[in-house]
Amino acid sequence: MDSVFYDEAKGVYTVPIVALLDFFSFIFPDQCIGCGKDGNVLCAICERTITAKPVALSGSTAALFDYQNPLMKKAIWALKYHHRRALARYFGTALYREFFKKLAKNNKLRGHEIVLIPIPGNKKAMTMRGYNHATLIAETIRECGASDGLTMELEKNILYKRREVPQQVRARGKAGREENVNGIFAVRHVEKIHNKTVILIDDVITTGATMREARRVVKACLPKRVLALAVAH
């Protein structure tokens, strides 16, 4: 296994948790989060119960699925808290097909310098799960674009958190969520997004407080435009 490395200080070989999860998922096939059937993380039958409902939340922000759908909510939680990383590929592919593919096929995105920026996750949660789910979704979008000849840069670390705050799900009400993320983000390497089309990627938009704060900070770097996409709303 390529991810195994030797810890000289302890005199032992160690394997990151993500590598272990990949190893066990190879031995034990995925199970559908909806019905438990072996094979895929989301079987074809259960997938049909999740209907894409693209909605424009503003002139520059859109989401694809309804978060109130019980299976959609379960899928997002499975990705974020139960290491079901295959769902990131499902979400990323769905976002690409809905919002990028037709434009790519019609050459309407040619010549545009597009930068995908995932919303940074909570450090403690990311350490426990071993990945940022928004980054995995953005990586899939980039890969789908590459297969259509569309080049999109993925910048994982340009947008970062200046401090850790309680997770938004724990903040009370819209006002509490706005206060929770006020001034939380900052940008490094401004030159990488200046005068380019920036697309922020996240899993869920509820009150929109996190995305608005991210947009505010990125917009100050003078990109050509800032758009935002979320899996669900």
N, C-alpha and C positions, 0 to 999 in steps of 0.2 A: 504494500500500500504506500503510495508516494507521499502521503501526508505524515507518515511515521517519522519521528526524529528522535535523536538521542540526547538526553539531558545529562550533560557531563557532571553537573553539580550533584545530581541525585543518583547518577549511575544507572538510570533506567530509560527504557524506550517509552515514549508517550505518543498518544494519538488524539488529536483534537476531537471534540465531541461531534463536530459536523462530519468529519471523516468516518467516525463510528456509525453515525446515522445513515450515511450513504452506504456503508458496508452492510448493515442490517437490512436496509431497504432492498438491497440486491438479493439477499438470501430470502427475505420474507416479502412477498409481493404486496403492493399497496392495497388498501381496502377503501372502498367508496365511503366517504364521510356521511353520505345520506342513508344508504341501505346496508352497508357493511360487506358488499359483494367484493370478492377478490378481483384484482386486475388493475384498476385505476383509482386514483384518489377521488374521482368524480365520474361515475359510470354514465353511459349515454342516456339512460332512462332518467336518472336524477338530474342530469344536466338540463334536460328539457323542462324541468320545473323551475329553472332559473331563467327568466325572460329578460333579455337586455332591454332597458328602458332609458336610452340616452336622454339626458336632460341638461339644458344650459342653465347653470345656476347664476350666471352673469354673462356679460359679453365676452369674457375671456376665461371662464371656468365651466367645466362640464364633468358630469359623472355618468357612468354606464348602467349600473344596477341599482335596484331598490334594496337598501340595507334592512328594510323591515321584512323582507322575505326571510323566513326562518333558516332556510338552507344556505342562503347567501351569508347571513350573519354567522352561521356555524362555520362556513368555509373560511371566512376572514379570520375568525378566532382560531381555527385550526392552523392556518398559516402563521399567525402571530405567536401563538402560545403552545402549539403542539407539534412543531417541527414538520408540518406537512408542506414542505417547500415546493412540491410539484404544483401546488395551487397558484404559486406566483407565475408559473409558465401559463397556466390557464387564464389568469387575469390579464397578464401582459399581452397575450395573443388576442384576447377579446378586445382590449383597448386599441391595439394596433389595427385590427380589422375594421373597427367602427370609425376610428378617427384619423387613421393615416393611409390605409391601403388604397382607397380610391384616389386620393390625392397623389399618392406615389405613382400609381398606374397611369394617371393622366399627366404626369410630369409637372404637376403644379407645385411640387416642393423642390424641384431641381434648382440649384443655385442658392437655396436658402441654407444658411449656417445654423443648424439646429442643435441645441444643447439640452440634453435631458438631465434634470437634477432631482434626485429623490429627496423627499423630506427626511431629515435626520430623525432617527428613533431615540427612544430613551436608552441611555447607556447601560443601565442595569439590566433592562430587558434584553438588549442586544447581546450583552455578555452571556446571559443565560441561554438564549436561543442560538447564538453563534452567527447571526446575520441580521441585516436590516431588510425587512420584507419589501419595503418600497424600492430598495436597490435591486432586488431580484426581479421585481415587476418591470422596472426600467430597463434592466439588462435584456429581458425578453423582447421588449418593444424595439430595442436597438437591433437585436438579432433578426427579428421579423423584417425590419426595414432593410437590413443588409441583403436579405434574400430577394428583395425587390429592387436592389440597386440604389437604395436610399441611405445615404451616410448621415448618421446622427452621432454626435459625441455624447458620451456618458461621463458626467463629472460627479463622482461620489462624495468628494470632500470639499467642494467649493463652499457649499452652504453648511454651516456647522452651528452647534449650540454653544452659546457663550456660558450657559450655566444649566444645570439640571433642575427641573421643576417637577411637581407631581404630574402623573399622566393625565391627559385631558379627560379621560373617562371618569376620573375621580373629582374633577372640578364641578362645582355646583352652578348650573344655569349658564346662560349665554354670557352674562357679565363676568361670572367667575372664570370662564374659559378665556375670555378676552384678557383679563388681568393675568391669568396664569402664563400666557405666552408673550406678554408685552416685553419687547426688547430681548427676547430669548435667542434670536438668530443673528448671525453675522456672516460676512462673505470674505473669503480669501481668494487671491489670484483674480482680481476684478477683470483683468485684461482678457481672460478666457471667455467672458460672457458679454463684454462690451460690444454693442452694435450687432448682436446675434439674437436669434429667436430662442428664448428660453422656455422650456416646458417643465413645469414642476409636476412631480408624480407622487401620489399618496394613495393609501388604501381607502380611507373613508373621510368624507366631509360631512360634518354634522352642523355645527353653528358656523363653520368656516373660519373660525378665529385663527387656527394654525396656518392655514393657507394664506389668509390675508396678511399675516405678519411676515410670512416667507416672501410673498409678492412684494411687500413694501421694501424689504431689505434688498431684494434682487433688483427691483426697479430703480433703486438709487444708484446702481452701477451702470445705468444708461444702456441697457440692451435695446435691440430694435423693438422687441415686444416681449411680454411675459404672459404665457398661457398656463393654465393649470388643469390637470386631469386627475380624477379619482376613480377608483374601481366602483365605489358605491356612495350613495347619499341617502 
